[in-house]
Amino acid sequence: MKKYSDKFLNQSSKLKNARIGFEFEFYMKDLSYYKTMELLNQELAPVKVWGFRQYHSDFTPDEKNFKIEPDLSGGSNMVELVTGPLDYYDAKYYLVKIIKFIQTYGYTNDKCSIHFNLSFTEDSDKNLNDLNVLKLILMVDEDEIYQVFPSRKGNDYAKTIKKIIPFKEYDYNSVPIDVVRNTLRLPDDKYYGINFLHINNPKETQRLEFRYIGGKDYEKNIGDISYFMDLFVKNVYN
């Protein structure tokens, strides 16, 4: 795999249009709840991190206010740190800051993952309502992802998108891709490598959720995580 700096040097015109929010699942080592909050607010300032003891609280993060709360999918000791949607360069900055925080104060196992919630800026001409879902499915190289994060293959929370099937029977050799995409049966749950449930929302709330990345020690792969984040943006943009 090429390093990020080599692979995407000429893609900034696409990447800068992205808005990216993160969900980081991990375990804390030995810190108390209040010490965790104190350190997060020190490390991520000027962003304010709010703590909740409730799973899936109603608090909606934004670019200046993140939240951390229990994540029961990994047991009572797992936490989830959720950011708001961030402009591309801010997203890259906080991705590195939070990964380094997990390296220092936390740990991960095969129940942990990072979710990328991808959309585009208000002044971009890109709108996920217009997404060619079939083309995106064909572009995503799941084998490349599984080579780096092998425990995600066959994961019940990030199922392959390659098994998304059409509603109808067609001779697909002779039907244009723009027609085929309108016959796809999109999943009605979020537990796929890409969650498509929110692409038809109004632009301010629409997003694609990429759920592929994770597994034990994922925080040690910051280069690969950055690479795939940019690759996801580029694929969706195209």
N, C-alpha and C positions, 0 to 999 in steps of 0.2 A: 504494500500500500504506500502511495506517495505521501510525503509529509504535507501537512496542511499548507505550509507556506509555498510549497512548490505547486500544489495541485490547483489552488484557487486564486492565484495572484491576479488573473485576468477576469475574475467573476464578480468584482466588487460592485459593478453596476447592477447586478441582479441581487446580490446579498443585501445591499443597503436598503432595499425595499421591504425586507422581512421584519415582522414583529414576532417575537418568540417569548413564550412563557415556559417555565420549568416546574416540574414536580420531582423532587429528589426524595427517594425512599432510602432510609438508612437506620442504623442503630447507634445510640450514644454509648460511649464506653463506661465511664464512671462518674459523669458529671450529674449534679442535681438539676432539676428542672429550672430553677432560678438562675443557676450558674450558666446553663446552656443559653438562656435568654440573654443574659448579660454579655456573654462572649459573641453571640450572633449579632447583637446590636453594635458592639464594638467593631467587629470584623466587616460588617456590611454598611456601616454609616456612609452616607447620610440616610440610607434606607432604614426605616423602622420595621422591626420584626415583632409581630404580635403572637403571643402564645395562647393556645386553647387546649383544654383537656377533653374536647369533644371531637369525635371522628366525623369528618366532613361537616365542619362548622359552616354557618351561613356567611361568615366574613368573606368578602370578595377582595382579593389582593389587587393592587395596581402597581405602577412603576415606582412608587415611593413607600409602599406598605406591603410587606410579605407576611406570611403566617407559617407557624409550625404547629402541628397537632398530631395526635396518635394516628397510626395507620394500622388498623386491625387485620389487614390482609397478611401481615407478617408476624402476628402475635402482639401481645400487649406491650412489648418493649420497642417496637418499630415506630419511627416518627416519619412524618412527611413534611418537607419544607417546600412551600408553594410560592412562587413569584407571580407578579402580575405580568401582562404582556410588555415586553421591552423592545425598544428599537435595537436593530441588529448589533451595533457596536457596544451598547450597554449590556445586551444579552451575553455577548462574548466575555465581557469583563466580569459579570456576576457569575457566569458559569465557572470560570477559573477560581474566583474567590470562594464559592461554595464547595467546589470539589476539594480545594485545599483545606477548608474547614473540616470536611468529612475525613480527609486523610489524617488530620491532627487529632480530632476529638471523637471520631466515630469509626464505624466499620460496616461492612456489607456482607451479605451472603446471597445465595441463589434466589431468595425471595424478594430481593431488592432490585429496583430499576429506576431509570430516569425517563420521564415523559417530556417530549417536546411538543408544545402547543403552538402551531405555526399559522400565521396569518400575514397580511400585508398592510402597509401603512395606508392611511386615509388618502394621501395624495398619490398613491400608486394606481396605475391603471389595471392592476391585477385584482380579480374578485373570485373568490372560491366558488361562487355560484356558477361560474363558467368553467370549472375544472373538468378536464377530460379524464374521468376516473379510470377508464380502461387504459389509456396511455400511461398514466402514473403507475398503475399496477404492473404493466409490462416493463416499465423503466426500473422499478425497484429490484435490486439484486440482493435477495435475501441471503443467498449463500455467502456473499461478501460480509454481511453483517454477522452471520453465524460463525464464520471463521474466526472473528475477533471475540464474539460474545456467545460461545457455543451453548451455554445453558439456556439461552432464549429460544433455541430451536425446539418446537413442540410445546412451548410454554402455554398453559391454559389462559394466561392473561395477555398474550401477544400472539395469537394464532396467525398462521400464514394467510396472506391476502391472495395467494395464488389459487385458492379454491373458491373464490367468489365467482359465481356462475351466472349465465344469462337466464332471463325469464323464458325465452323462446328458442326454438330451433332455427338456426340459420346455416346457410352455406357461407361460413365466415371467410372463405377464400375470395369471395366476390363482393362482399359487403363492406363499404367504407367504414373506417374506424369511428367516424362521427355518428354513424347509425348504430353500430354495435354498442357504443357506450350507453345509449338510451335503453338497452335491453338488459343491463346488468341488474342482478338482484343484490343490492347492497345489504350488508349485515345490519340487523336491527339491534345489535348490542355493541358495546365498545371494546370488547376483548379480542381485538385483532392487532396485528403489528401496526396498522394504521386505522384509527377510529374516524370514520367518515360521517358520524351522526350530526355534526354541526356545520357542515359546509354550506347548507342552504339558509343559514341564519342571515339576518341583516349584517352588513359588512363590519359593523363595530363589534359584533359578538361571534362572527364566524371563525372557525379554526379547524385545522387538521391536527389530530393528536397522534404522534409517532411514539409507539410503545416498545420498540424493538430492543432498546439499549438497557443493559443491566447484567446482573449476576454477581457472584462473589468477587470482591475486590474491584468492582467497576471503577472506583475512584482512582485507581492506579493507571487508568488508561485515558488520561486527559487528552492526549494527542488524537487518539482514535475517536473519542467522543466529539471533539471539535470537528474532525474530518466528516463524520456522519451528519452532524448538525448542518454543516454547509452543503453537503451532498443532498440532504433532504430539501433544503431551501431551493437549490438549483433545479432539482427534479420537478418540484411543484411549480416553480416559476416557468419552466419550459412547457 
